[in-house]
Amino acid sequence: MEVIMCLDSEDISRKAAELFVRLAGESISSHGRFAVALSGGSTPKILYSRLAGIPDIPWSGIHLLWGDERCVPPDHRDSNYRMTREALLDHSPIPESNIHRMRGEDSNPEQAALDYEQEIRKVFGTGDGWPRFDLVFLGMGDDGHTASLFPGTSALKGTDRLVVSNYVEKFLAHRITFTAPLINHAAHIAFLISGASKASPLKEVLHGTRQPDVYPSQLIQPVNGELTLFVDHPAAKLL
């Protein structure tokens, strides 16, 4: 694990964009494709806007997927897809066939999760094995959650699923989310962590007792990949 100290969310976005561009070039040269799972949140939005302004990104070889989604239509203000579209997709020459969104608007979240598993397998051409994303972006909430893996929820339990529907009691709503094992099989995982409200959970995730039911971000431990945390000074103040 590597912790990269950043001044603020803008600095996080700058350094994360450099990682994105470098890994995109390496992955496309190596195996002809760069498969990325995107995160929602304010700091990723800054990153996506920055990526939209970088020339010569090889978008034709980049496939964009999402690590989680709210069960809302794609034009809803809470949709992770909508945020990404407004910050990045509308401003970059990304082929429509390379954009693989979760269907949060479907009436059956469990079926939507199963459908997204099939979409992932179609992108990677895998059967029963674990797909290996080139890069997964993650955030971390004030409660230590990541993706839509929230404290005390069913999605934290051991599973051989890639994607599940997860009911989150505090929102009285379902989410669709990658499971921890799918994330952990990625070649590179990058947390974007910004703000003083993240200081206490970050300290517990990194240095506290292992309690993944309480701090789900502790579940993120790459099987055979790299883990990078981009952390700004307010978030790191207790480290």
N, C-alpha and C positions, 0 to 999 in steps of 0.2 A: 504494500500500500504506500502511495505517495501522497503527501499533503502539500498542496501548492498554495502558499499564502498570497492573497490578493488585497488590494487597497479597498475595493468596493465592488458593487455588482457590475459596473462597467469594466473594471479590470478583469473580473471573472469571465465576462463575455469575450473579452479580447483574447485571453489565454485559452479559453475553451474553443474559440473559433480557430486558433492556430492548431490545436489538437485535431479538430474536425478536418481541416484542410490537409494536414500531414497524413492522417490515417486514410483519408479518401484516396490520396495518391498512391499510398502503399498498397491498399486493398485492391484497387482497380488494376494496378500493375501485377499484383500477385494472383488474383483469381477473377478478375474481370468485373467485379461488383463491389459496392460499398453499401452494406445494409445497416441502417441506423434506426434505433428506437428513440423517439423523442419524448420529452417530458413537458407537462404543463407548468404554469407558474410565471411569476413576474421576471425572475432572472433569466430563465430560458427564452422568454419573449425578447429580451434585450439581445441575447445571443443570436436568435433567428433573424432579427432585423440587421444585425451586423453581417451575418452570412449573406443576406440578400444584396449587400453592397460590395461584396468581394468579387472581382472579375475572375473569369477563367476557372471557376469551380466546375469540375466535370459532371454536371448534373445528369447527363444521359446515362451515366453508370451508377448513379446513386439511387437507392431505394429507401423511402421514408416510411416508417411504421410508428405506431404509438404504443408506449408502455402502459398507458391506462386511459380511460375515458369516463366521463360522467354519462349517465343515461339520459341524454338530452339530444335534440336534433342538432345537425352540424352547423346551423346558423344561430344557435342559442348562445347567449353571452357567456355561459359557463363552459362551453365546449372547448376542449383542448385543441381539437381540429380547427375550429374557427380562429382561435388565437394564432395558430401556426399559419393558417391561410393568410390572415391579415398582415402578419409580420414578415412572412417569407414566401409562401407559395404564389401569391399574387404579384410578386416582384422578381421572380426568378424563372428561368426557362426549364423548369422541371417537367419532364414528360408526365402526362396524366397517368400513364400506365405504371409509373414508378411511385405513385402515391397510394398508400394502402391504409386507409383510415378504419378505425373501429366504428361499427354502426351502433352508436349509443342510443339512437332513436328507436331501435327495434323493441317491440313490446315484451319480448321474452329475453331478459339479460343473459340467462344461462345459454340459450341457443345462440345469442350474439357472440358469446365467448367461444363456443364450439366452432362457429363459423370463422372466427378470427384465427383460431388454431389452424384451420384448413387453409386460410389465406397465407399464414406464415409458412406452412409446409409447401405451399405452391411456390412461394418466392424462393425458398431454399432448395426445393426439390428433394426434401427428406421424407423418409417413411416414418418409422417409429423412433428414430434417434432424436437427440436434442439439437435443434438448430443452433448455429453459432453466429450470433450477431457480431459484426465488426466493432460496433460501438453502441452502448446503451447510456443515454443521459438520464440522470435521476435528480430529483430534488429531495429535500428532507423537511418535513413539517415541524411545527413547534412541539408536536407530540411524539416526534421520532418516527413518524410513518414515512414510507417512500412508495412511489407509484401510488396505487390505491390499496396498499397493504397497511391497514390501520390496526392499532393496538386492539387485542382481544377479538379479532374477527376470524372467520372460518378460513380465509385464504392463507393464513399463516401456517396452517397445518401442512405436514408433509404431503406431497402430491406428485403424481407423474403427469399432471396436466401442464400445458403451456400457458393457458389463459383461463381465468375463472371469473364468474360473477361473484361479487363480494358485497354483502349487505353491511352498510356502515350505520350503526345505531344512532350516532350523534347527528347524522344528517337525515336519518329516516329515509335512506335512499340506497339503491344499488349502484355499484361501480363495476366496470369491467377492467381487469388488471392482469398484467403479466404475473406469473408466479415467481417466487424467489429462485427456484431451480433453473427456470428459463433464463432469468437475468444472470445468474451465476455461471452459465455456460458461455457467456459472451467473451470475446477476445479482449475487449476493453470496456470498463465501466467507469463513468465519470459522474460524480456528485457535484452539483452546483449549489453551494450553501452560503446564503447571504443574510445578514441582519442579526442584531443583538438577541432577538427572540429565539434564535437557534443555538445560542451559546450553551445553555444548560443541557438540552437534549444531545447536542454534539459531544459534550464532555462525557455523558453517560454512555452513548453509543460506542465511543472509542475507548474509554477507560473505566467504565462502570462494570458492575456485575452483569454477566450475560443474562438478559431477560428479553428475548425477542418478542414475547407476547406483549411486553410493555413498550419496548423500543424496536419496532420491526426492522429498522435500518440495520440492526445487528445481523439480520439474516443474509445480508449481501456480503458474500465471501466467494470470490471467483474460484471456480474449479481448476482452470488452467488459463488464467488471463490476468490482466493488470487492472488494478483499482486505483483511481486518482480522485482525490477530493480537492476541488477548487473552493477555498474558504476565505471569506473576507475578514478583515480585522475585528469587526464587531462580533461575528459568529465565533471567532477563535479566542475571544478574550479570557475564557476559562481554561484553555488548554495549557 
